[in-house]
Amino acid sequence: MGVIPAARLPSRPVREFLLDLDERDGRRAGLERALRAAIRDGQLPADTLLPSTRTIAADYSMARATVVAAYEQLVIEGYLIAEQGVGTRVANVQPSKPVSPDKGNPWHFNPTADFRPGEPDGGQFPRSAWSNAVRRVLSDTNDGGFGYADPRGLAPLRSTLAEYLGRSRAVVASAESVSVFGGANSAFGFLAQTFHKAGITHIAVEDPSLFFLRDVFTLYDLTLVPVPVDDEGISVDYLDSLDVGAALVTPAHQFPLGVTMSAERRSALLTWARANKAWIIEDDYDGEFRYDRRPIGSLQGLDPERVIYAGTASKMLSPALRLSWLVVPEELAGPLAQVKQLRGGVSTIEQLALADFIDRGDLDRHLRSSRSIYQQRRERLSATLTEVAPWLHVSPAHAGLHLAAVIAGPQNEADVISAATAADVGLVGFGPMWLGSPTSEGLIIGYSRPAEHQFASALDRLTDVLQSLA
Ligand SMILES: Cc1ncc(COP(=O)(O)O)c(C=O)c1O
């Protein structure tokens, strides 16, 4: 037996921690919880000698067996050490640090008028159609369906998605080429790992672009190379001068600038990819939302062997579902599946619910109604900006769930954002989206987050902020 350290007396009497025992699930569980919490947050430091079980039992009118059982449980878990002839003392547990609220982060506050991009109006979520889909899945799935499933995604969803993407986004897909993930960020993590294993070290990204999505590639040591974007999309001339194995683009609605990639640029980009045997990742995050014409078909449809198509349920339904998909070229399907095999898939129930939801036409119905709501919001927002902030130049594409407004006056982006924050208006600027040197200042104004009945008052609040800066 080793040397027993001199046990300390509790810094605060143990009885203080036991005053308000939470006995919801019994005295023993409450006692264990109180002692665990006091040890974790450092109030009972290592080597503190605890009162005997007899003392605690007498002081708190507990059965001694209850206290003994609680002490024994905490000994097994490693919080306490029982030593014969000495008593029970606190083990050396790393105290947990309190998490400090992330106040300065524009994504972590809950403004009264929320014009940040990135989320659809939660009030539009088709709750009853979705819960009917989940109910059908739960009653129709046999017991075997509750086991582990194909990590690439369930066959019914993969074939439903192949059909849906074919008709709605002109994607060339079969069930075999579709893989299901827990969000685009998760899908990009799998892709990054697959690229890394294949020896790809550099990836071109549009500049500006969504920083936290592109950063996923750096987790697997890929270097991001910024490429400028003009009013036709990513600069292929610039891309030509680089040595990269892949390029990440948003052709339907560039994030954040809102440009739709022109037909010439699409063709030049594909020529570049073929000549360099490079992969193109088409991030089609909000391609279903086009208001002035039918949605423009995917880039992937023009070359399914070089383009990896990435779609998500986050904009068209809700980011809470954490469902997204990739359609991958044949050459990549095997290597990606190997990575997926090891790192697992997503909830079977949610996958089957999405398949059911699409098969019954609920997604088409939902998109028809939300498209018309967002189109009206976009028009109102756009008209308001033209009237009250002529110093903002709004992107022309009638698409997506945000509009990009370049600051063309003496106002400066940081001042606009802080005036908005002070007025409890959520707004995001181009700033964090630049990877290289910024070439413009501007605002990414999302119009999908406010509840429908609050949109008018939210717009009034935004108007006040912009007018105060005129
Ligand atoms: C440019 C872009 N791509 C993809 C996504 C979707 O991400 P996820 O599927 O992880 O929610 C978003 C969401 O904000 C986005 O803005």
Ligand as a Chemical Component Dictionary entry (heavy atoms), coordinates in Angstrom:
data_LIG
# 
_chem_comp.id                   LIG 
_chem_comp.type                 NON-POLYMER 
_chem_comp.pdbx_formal_charge   0 
_chem_comp.three_letter_code    LIG 
# 
loop_
_chem_comp_atom.comp_id 
_chem_comp_atom.atom_id 
_chem_comp_atom.alt_atom_id 
_chem_comp_atom.type_symbol 
_chem_comp_atom.charge 
_chem_comp_atom.model_Cartn_x 
_chem_comp_atom.model_Cartn_y 
_chem_comp_atom.model_Cartn_z 
_chem_comp_atom.pdbx_ordinal 
LIG C1 C1 C 0 -22.961 28.690 -48.030 1  
LIG C2 C2 C 0 -23.616 27.620 -47.208 2  
LIG N1 N1 N 0 -23.409 26.346 -47.524 3  
LIG C3 C3 C 0 -23.980 25.344 -46.815 4  
LIG C4 C4 C 0 -24.776 25.612 -45.740 5  
LIG C5 C5 C 0 -25.469 24.471 -45.028 6  
LIG O1 O1 O 0 -24.816 24.020 -43.943 7  
LIG P1 P1 P 0 -25.430 22.834 -43.061 8  
LIG O2 O2 O 0 -26.006 21.788 -43.976 9  
LIG O3 O3 O 0 -24.258 22.327 -42.305 10 
LIG O4 O4 O 0 -26.478 23.419 -42.185 11 
LIG C6 C6 C 0 -24.971 26.915 -45.346 12 
LIG C7 C7 C 0 -25.751 27.221 -44.143 13 
LIG O5 O5 O 0 -25.635 28.266 -43.519 14 
LIG C8 C8 C 0 -24.409 27.956 -46.127 15 
LIG O6 O6 O 0 -24.641 29.243 -45.815 16 
# 
loop_
_chem_comp_bond.comp_id 
_chem_comp_bond.atom_id_1 
_chem_comp_bond.atom_id_2 
_chem_comp_bond.value_order 
_chem_comp_bond.pdbx_ordinal 
LIG C1 C2 SING 1  
LIG C2 N1 SING 2  
LIG C2 C8 DOUB 3  
LIG N1 C3 DOUB 4  
LIG C3 C4 SING 5  
LIG C4 C5 SING 6  
LIG C4 C6 DOUB 7  
LIG C5 O1 SING 8  
LIG O1 P1 SING 9  
LIG P1 O2 DOUB 10 
LIG P1 O3 SING 11 
LIG P1 O4 SING 12 
LIG C6 C7 SING 13 
LIG C6 C8 SING 14 
LIG C7 O5 DOUB 15 
LIG C8 O6 SING 16 
# 
